[in-house]
């Protein structure tokens, strides 16, 4: 959609539906593609399916949708990541994206005996991603020696065509994350404040930036809010779980959004943190009429943000509403 990159997010695993899950993934992938999405985020943690196998389903169900595969150093060696990318490119002729994940849920990390401190995880991720990039970008054997990784005369077969090299995204909410994104020339993704409070991306040298956001748009404001409250009702149990997560998490973005939620007025506005506060989503939402939400999106775009990762859609139909919002936002930008 013009120069914007829009990624939907795969629905999380429902282990009670093994027989129908592949069909749901295919439906989600086709709806995302029809809505104009560049790709779809495939998350990774101890409770989800393997993201590479899920990505295979997305590729087979679509003609151009690019899986945005979450990769975490604890789960897979950098050579294996490069090998997966090269293999999928060879088999399907498709470009993928990588969502570079430094950490994850604390309990997941503890179960894997990963006690690496927050900022050091970004230093490790930088080495990890550097090896992946060098393997994908060189026809010659690669050698690298760092604090966390060492490889010697390592060659990737089959080689990856230059036009299919993956785009890189990663969290840019913390200083360590933003610095790593700059070093890797990756898109730094933030969990944004309201557009009026969100600083514009500095011109030159800062690198590409993006945001993670949920969208509920309808023909009228009242209709959108009726959908929003039906989908994300007040949930005391969820609120307590959110409070506990805030106490134990070392995530900068989680703390920032929690503080913003406490400061937010109760009056209804387009920017909404209700799902985040009730532990039903990991990002802010924009809720309102197509025109209202498009206007707020256009302000983010005007501020220099070009990449958008959307929250998990409730249905394929929801992706069509999202597509209408982005089409209007892009139109507003062109008219400005």
Secondary structure by P-SEA (a helix, b strand, c coil): cccbbbbbbccccccccccaaaaaaaaaaaaaaaacccbbbbbbccccccaaaaaaaaaaaccbbbbbbbbbcccccaaaaaaaaaaaaaaccbbbbbbccccccaaaaaaacccccaaaaaaaaaaaaaaaaaaaccccbbbbbccccccccccccccccccccbbbbbbcccaaaaaaaaaaccbbbbbccccccccccccccccbbbbbbbbbbcccaaaaaaaaaaaccccaaaaaaaaaaaaccccaaaaaaaaaaaacccccccccccccccccccbbbbbccaaaaaaaaaaaaaacccbbbbcccccaaaaaaaaaaaaaaaaaaaac
